């Protein structure tokens, strides 16, 4: 993942956590073609929010924290998922 995203080795922890997040949402033949997420939460996980590790993303600056002519967002890189929200 790091090589494909052309990222430095210092991002190995983020890459590992993202790989675990994705793996936990993949079906497994050992557990009746269900995934660990489905077993724990009793529902299928949504994959609509998933993105490619290292892709370009934009970070929104809240309206309260910017002036009228300030940019609404700044460029960034996708480095993983939040466990408690659908934010990246």
TORDREN-384307 format. One record per atom (N, C-alpha, C): atom name; x, y, z; residue number from 1; residue in one letter. Coordinates in nm, 4 decimals, always signed. Layout:
<sites>
("CA",(X,Y,Z),NUM,"A")
...
</sites>
This chain:
<sites>
("N",(+0.0822,-0.1183,+0.0000),1,"X")
("CA",(+0.0000,+0.0000,+0.0000),1,"X")
("C",(+0.0871,+0.1254,+0.0000),1,"X")
("N",(+0.1904,+0.1250,+0.0817),2,"X")
("CA",(+0.2788,+0.2419,+0.0866),2,"X")
("C",(+0.3483,+0.2630,-0.0471),2,"X")
("N",(+0.3952,+0.1552,-0.1072),3,"X")
("CA",(+0.4639,+0.1652,-0.2362),3,"X")
("C",(+0.3687,+0.2167,-0.3438),3,"X")
("N",(+0.2488,+0.1621,-0.3486),4,"X")
("CA",(+0.1503,+0.2031,-0.4491),4,"X")
("C",(+0.1133,+0.3503,-0.4326),4,"X")
("N",(+0.1017,+0.3976,-0.3085),5,"X")
("CA",(+0.0645,+0.5366,-0.2815),5,"X")
("C",(+0.1846,+0.6308,-0.2878),5,"X")
("N",(+0.3040,+0.5734,-0.3069),6,"X")
("CA",(+0.4289,+0.6512,-0.3112),6,"X")
("C",(+0.4472,+0.7323,-0.1826),6,"X")
("N",(+0.4224,+0.6650,-0.0703),7,"X")
("CA",(+0.4371,+0.7280,+0.0606),7,"X")
("C",(+0.5585,+0.6722,+0.1328),7,"X")
("N",(+0.6106,+0.7510,+0.2249),8,"X")
("CA",(+0.7270,+0.7140,+0.3036),8,"X")
("C",(+0.6911,+0.6052,+0.4055),8,"X")
("N",(+0.7930,+0.5349,+0.4524),9,"X")
("CA",(+0.7727,+0.4273,+0.5500),9,"X")
("C",(+0.7175,+0.4776,+0.6831),9,"X")
("N",(+0.7274,+0.6076,+0.7082),10,"X")
("CA",(+0.6771,+0.6606,+0.8360),10,"X")
("C",(+0.5248,+0.6472,+0.8465),10,"X")
("N",(+0.4567,+0.6157,+0.7364),11,"X")
("CA",(+0.3113,+0.5979,+0.7370),11,"X")
("C",(+0.2704,+0.4509,+0.7484),11,"X")
("N",(+0.3642,+0.3637,+0.7916),12,"X")
("CA",(+0.3342,+0.2206,+0.7978),12,"X")
("C",(+0.2197,+0.1902,+0.8941),12,"X")
("N",(+0.2103,+0.2626,+1.0053),13,"X")
("CA",(+0.1040,+0.2353,+1.1030),13,"X")
("C",(-0.0336,+0.2663,+1.0435),13,"X")
("N",(-0.0443,+0.3777,+0.9724),14,"X")
("CA",(-0.1707,+0.4137,+0.9077),14,"X")
("C",(-0.2079,+0.3108,+0.8016),14,"X")
("N",(-0.1075,+0.2652,+0.7252),15,"X")
("CA",(-0.1320,+0.1633,+0.6222),15,"X")
("C",(-0.1796,+0.0327,+0.6864),15,"X")
("N",(-0.1174,-0.0062,+0.7967),16,"X")
("CA",(-0.1562,-0.1295,+0.8655),16,"X")
("C",(-0.2990,-0.1194,+0.9197),16,"X")
("N",(-0.3330,-0.0074,+0.9821),17,"X")
("CA",(-0.4679,+0.0104,+1.0361),17,"X")
("C",(-0.5729,+0.0111,+0.9245),17,"X")
("N",(-0.5397,+0.0713,+0.8106),18,"X")
("CA",(-0.6323,+0.0729,+0.6973),18,"X")
("C",(-0.6512,-0.0682,+0.6416),18,"X")
("N",(-0.5422,-0.1442,+0.6325),19,"X")
("CA",(-0.5508,-0.2823,+0.5841),19,"X")
("C",(-0.6390,-0.3666,+0.6764),19,"X")
("N",(-0.6258,-0.3485,+0.8062),20,"X")
("CA",(-0.7082,-0.4217,+0.9031),20,"X")
("C",(-0.8551,-0.3824,+0.8885),20,"X")
("N",(-0.8802,-0.2525,+0.8743),21,"X")
("CA",(-1.0169,-0.2021,+0.8580),21,"X")
("C",(-1.0828,-0.2669,+0.7358),21,"X")
("N",(-1.0102,-0.2709,+0.6237),22,"X")
("CA",(-1.0636,-0.3296,+0.5001),22,"X")
("C",(-1.0814,-0.4806,+0.5160),22,"X")
("N",(-0.9815,-0.5480,+0.5725),23,"X")
("CA",(-0.9883,-0.6940,+0.5895),23,"X")
("C",(-1.1079,-0.7353,+0.6752),23,"X")
("N",(-1.1393,-0.6567,+0.7769),24,"X")
("CA",(-1.2530,-0.6885,+0.8641),24,"X")
("C",(-1.3872,-0.6733,+0.7943),24,"X")
("N",(-1.3868,-0.6162,+0.6759),25,"X")
("CA",(-1.5106,-0.5987,+0.6001),25,"X")
("C",(-1.5189,-0.6917,+0.4788),25,"X")
("N",(-1.4211,-0.7795,+0.4631),26,"X")
("CA",(-1.4202,-0.8766,+0.3535),26,"X")
("C",(-1.4806,-1.0089,+0.3999),26,"X")
("N",(-1.5595,-1.0742,+0.3137),27,"X")
("CA",(-1.6170,-1.2038,+0.3521),27,"X")
("C",(-1.5095,-1.3120,+0.3637),27,"X")
("N",(-1.5336,-1.4061,+0.4521),28,"X")
("CA",(-1.4397,-1.5156,+0.4735),28,"X")
("C",(-1.5119,-1.6494,+0.4574),28,"X")
("N",(-1.4552,-1.7411,+0.3787),29,"X")
("CA",(-1.5191,-1.8729,+0.3630),29,"X")
("C",(-1.5192,-1.9528,+0.4937),29,"X")
("N",(-1.4292,-1.9202,+0.5857),30,"X")
("CA",(-1.4218,-1.9933,+0.7125),30,"X")
("C",(-1.5380,-1.9607,+0.8053),30,"X")
("N",(-1.6008,-1.8475,+0.7851),31,"X")
("CA",(-1.7133,-1.8086,+0.8715),31,"X")
("C",(-1.8392,-1.7863,+0.7873),31,"X")
("N",(-1.8700,-1.8859,+0.7044),32,"X")
("CA",(-1.9916,-1.8887,+0.6220),32,"X")
("C",(-2.0053,-1.7673,+0.5300),32,"X")
("N",(-1.8956,-1.7251,+0.4729),33,"X")
("CA",(-1.8912,-1.6117,+0.3791),33,"X")
("C",(-1.9458,-1.4829,+0.4398),33,"X")
("N",(-1.9334,-1.4707,+0.5692),34,"X")
("CA",(-1.9651,-1.3455,+0.6376),34,"X")
("C",(-1.8325,-1.2777,+0.6694),34,"X")
("N",(-1.8398,-1.1557,+0.7167),35,"X")
("CA",(-1.7176,-1.0872,+0.7563),35,"X")
("C",(-1.7218,-1.0599,+0.9062),35,"X")
("N",(-1.6054,-1.0339,+0.9680),36,"X")
("CA",(-1.6027,-1.0091,+1.1123),36,"X")
("C",(-1.6958,-0.8953,+1.1555),36,"X")
("N",(-1.7052,-0.7895,+1.0763),37,"X")
("CA",(-1.7941,-0.6770,+1.1081),37,"X")
("C",(-1.9384,-0.7254,+1.1189),37,"X")
("N",(-1.9789,-0.8063,+1.0232),38,"X")
("CA",(-2.1162,-0.8582,+1.0178),38,"X")
("C",(-2.1477,-0.9462,+1.1394),38,"X")
("N",(-2.0516,-1.0229,+1.1831),39,"X")
("CA",(-2.0713,-1.1105,+1.2985),39,"X")
("C",(-2.0853,-1.0283,+1.4270),39,"X")
("N",(-2.0017,-0.9272,+1.4429),40,"X")
("CA",(-2.0044,-0.8451,+1.5647),40,"X")
("C",(-2.1277,-0.7559,+1.5700),40,"X")
("N",(-2.1577,-0.6855,+1.4601),41,"X")
("CA",(-2.2653,-0.5855,+1.4600),41,"X")
("C",(-2.3993,-0.6355,+1.4044),41,"X")
("N",(-2.4038,-0.7595,+1.3573),42,"X")
("CA",(-2.5278,-0.8205,+1.3052),42,"X")
("C",(-2.5874,-0.7448,+1.1862),42,"X")
("N",(-2.5031,-0.6763,+1.1105),43,"X")
("CA",(-2.5479,-0.6088,+0.9879),43,"X")
("C",(-2.4305,-0.5997,+0.8913),43,"X")
("N",(-2.4628,-0.5896,+0.7635),44,"X")
("CA",(-2.3574,-0.5793,+0.6627),44,"X")
("C",(-2.2974,-0.4389,+0.6665),44,"X")
("N",(-2.1648,-0.4292,+0.6518),45,"X")
("CA",(-2.1022,-0.2971,+0.6545),45,"X")
("C",(-2.1257,-0.2210,+0.5241),45,"X")
("N",(-2.1360,-0.0908,+0.5345),46,"X")
("CA",(-2.1451,-0.0066,+0.4151),46,"X")
("C",(-2.0033,+0.0145,+0.3622),46,"X")
("N",(-1.9886,+0.0098,+0.2318),47,"X")
("CA",(-1.8574,+0.0345,+0.1724),47,"X")
("C",(-1.8580,+0.1610,+0.0865),47,"X")
("N",(-1.9659,+0.2384,+0.0925),48,"X")
("CA",(-1.9777,+0.3602,+0.0120),48,"X")
("C",(-1.8706,+0.4627,+0.0461),48,"X")
("N",(-1.8249,+0.4633,+0.1695),49,"X")
("CA",(-1.7284,+0.5629,+0.2142),49,"X")
("C",(-1.5829,+0.5229,+0.1880),49,"X")
("N",(-1.5595,+0.4032,+0.1383),50,"X")
("CA",(-1.4226,+0.3546,+0.1228),50,"X")
("C",(-1.3503,+0.4234,+0.0073),50,"X")
("N",(-1.2216,+0.4506,+0.0301),51,"X")
("CA",(-1.1369,+0.5188,-0.0676),51,"X")
("C",(-1.0040,+0.4446,-0.0802),51,"X")
("N",(-0.9267,+0.4795,-0.1822),52,"X")
("CA",(-0.7955,+0.4200,-0.2049),52,"X")
("C",(-0.6947,+0.4862,-0.1111),52,"X")
("N",(-0.6181,+0.4046,-0.0383),53,"X")
("CA",(-0.5167,+0.4561,+0.0537),53,"X")
("C",(-0.4175,+0.5444,-0.0219),53,"X")
("N",(-0.3936,+0.6640,+0.0289),54,"X")
("CA",(-0.2974,+0.7563,-0.0311),54,"X")
("C",(-0.3545,+0.8465,-0.1384),54,"X")
("N",(-0.4851,+0.8345,-0.1690),55,"X")
("CA",(-0.5428,+0.9194,-0.2738),55,"X")
("C",(-0.5559,+1.0636,-0.2244),55,"X")
("N",(-0.5674,+1.1556,-0.3176),56,"X")
("CA",(-0.5828,+1.2970,-0.2847),56,"X")
("C",(-0.7219,+1.3196,-0.2259),56,"X")
("N",(-0.7274,+1.4024,-0.1250),57,"X")
("CA",(-0.8539,+1.4351,-0.0608),57,"X")
("C",(-0.8524,+1.5824,-0.0226),57,"X")
("N",(-0.9655,+1.6330,+0.0170),58,"X")
("CA",(-0.9748,+1.7731,+0.0576),58,"X")
("C",(-1.0302,+1.7802,+0.1990),58,"X")
("N",(-0.9667,+1.8619,+0.2809),59,"X")
("CA",(-1.0039,+1.8768,+0.4208),59,"X")
("C",(-1.0821,+2.0064,+0.4350),59,"X")
("N",(-1.2080,+1.9944,+0.4701),60,"X")
("CA",(-1.2963,+2.1094,+0.4827),60,"X")
("C",(-1.2628,+2.1893,+0.6082),60,"X")
("N",(-1.2497,+2.3214,+0.5924),61,"X")
("CA",(-1.2319,+2.4113,+0.7059),61,"X")
("C",(-1.3705,+2.4614,+0.7455),61,"X")
("N",(-1.4127,+2.4383,+0.8705),62,"X")
("CA",(-1.5463,+2.4826,+0.9118),62,"X")
("C",(-1.5655,+2.6330,+0.8912),62,"X")
("N",(-1.6863,+2.6716,+0.8591),63,"X")
("CA",(-1.7194,+2.8112,+0.8299),63,"X")
("C",(-1.6783,+2.9040,+0.9442),63,"X")
("N",(-1.6932,+2.8575,+1.0670),64,"X")
("CA",(-1.6594,+2.9393,+1.1834),64,"X")
("C",(-1.5095,+2.9662,+1.1948),64,"X")
("N",(-1.4277,+2.8842,+1.1308),65,"X")
("CA",(-1.2823,+2.8965,+1.1438),65,"X")
("C",(-1.2156,+2.9575,+1.0211),65,"X")
("N",(-1.2932,+3.0149,+0.9311),66,"X")
("CA",(-1.2333,+3.0783,+0.8136),66,"X")
("C",(-1.2968,+3.2152,+0.7905),66,"X")
("N",(-1.2186,+3.3023,+0.7300),67,"X")
("CA",(-1.2680,+3.4348,+0.6939),67,"X")
("C",(-1.3386,+3.4266,+0.5594),67,"X")
("N",(-1.4045,+3.5336,+0.5214),68,"X")
("CA",(-1.4872,+3.5347,+0.4005),68,"X")
("C",(-1.4120,+3.4883,+0.2753),68,"X")
("N",(-1.2893,+3.5334,+0.2555),69,"X")
("CA",(-1.2157,+3.5019,+0.1328),69,"X")
("C",(-1.1154,+3.3880,+0.1503),69,"X")
("N",(-1.1149,+3.3243,+0.2654),70,"X")
("CA",(-1.0263,+3.2098,+0.2871),70,"X")
("C",(-1.0772,+3.0894,+0.2080),70,"X")
("N",(-0.9859,+3.0000,+0.1685),71,"X")
("CA",(-1.0311,+2.8790,+0.0979),71,"X")
("C",(-1.1189,+2.7919,+0.1886),71,"X")
("N",(-1.2160,+2.7244,+0.1289),72,"X")
("CA",(-1.3078,+2.6387,+0.2052),72,"X")
("C",(-1.2431,+2.5059,+0.2436),72,"X")
("N",(-1.1398,+2.4670,+0.1712),73,"X")
("CA",(-1.0744,+2.3388,+0.1979),73,"X")
("C",(-0.9275,+2.3472,+0.1595),73,"X")
("N",(-0.8513,+2.2489,+0.2093),74,"X")
("CA",(-0.7107,+2.2380,+0.1702),74,"X")
("C",(-0.6843,+2.0936,+0.1269),74,"X")
("N",(-0.5863,+2.0763,+0.0410),75,"X")
("CA",(-0.5552,+1.9430,-0.0120),75,"X")
("C",(-0.4872,+1.8577,+0.0946),75,"X")
("N",(-0.5110,+1.7279,+0.0868),76,"X")
("CA",(-0.4487,+1.6341,+0.1791),76,"X")
("C",(-0.4418,+1.4959,+0.1171),76,"X")
("N",(-0.3982,+1.3981,+0.1957),77,"X")
("CA",(-0.3897,+1.2595,+0.1516),77,"X")
("C",(-0.4775,+1.1729,+0.2410),77,"X")
("N",(-0.5438,+1.0756,+0.1809),78,"X")
("CA",(-0.6242,+0.9819,+0.2580),78,"X")
("C",(-0.5312,+0.8813,+0.3249),78,"X")
("N",(-0.5366,+0.8746,+0.4588),79,"X")
("CA",(-0.4486,+0.7848,+0.5332),79,"X")
("C",(-0.5225,+0.6833,+0.6197),79,"X")
("N",(-0.6552,+0.6823,+0.6154),80,"X")
("CA",(-0.7266,+0.5824,+0.6936),80,"X")
("C",(-0.8652,+0.6265,+0.7341),80,"X")
("N",(-0.9296,+0.5406,+0.8116),81,"X")
("CA",(-1.0689,+0.5595,+0.8514),81,"X")
("C",(-1.0797,+0.5855,+1.0008),81,"X")
("N",(-1.1865,+0.6538,+1.0398),82,"X")
("CA",(-1.2221,+0.6708,+1.1806),82,"X")
("C",(-1.3141,+0.5551,+1.2174),82,"X")
("N",(-1.2943,+0.4968,+1.3312),83,"X")
("CA",(-1.3800,+0.3859,+1.3748),83,"X")
("C",(-1.5174,+0.4339,+1.4198),83,"X")
("N",(-1.5267,+0.5570,+1.4684),84,"X")
("CA",(-1.6523,+0.6044,+1.5269),84,"X")
("C",(-1.7356,+0.6913,+1.4336),84,"X")
("N",(-1.6854,+0.7213,+1.3143),85,"X")
("CA",(-1.7629,+0.8024,+1.2201),85,"X")
("C",(-1.7295,+0.7606,+1.0774),85,"X")
("N",(-1.8005,+0.8173,+0.9820),86,"X")
("CA",(-1.7736,+0.7870,+0.8416),86,"X")
("C",(-1.6710,+0.8840,+0.7823),86,"X")
("N",(-1.6132,+0.9681,+0.8656),87,"X")
("CA",(-1.5092,+1.0601,+0.8181),87,"X")
("C",(-1.3818,+0.9814,+0.7902),87,"X")
("N",(-1.2979,+1.0360,+0.7064),88,"X")
("CA",(-1.1717,+0.9686,+0.6744),88,"X")
("C",(-1.0606,+1.0333,+0.7508),88,"X")
</sites>
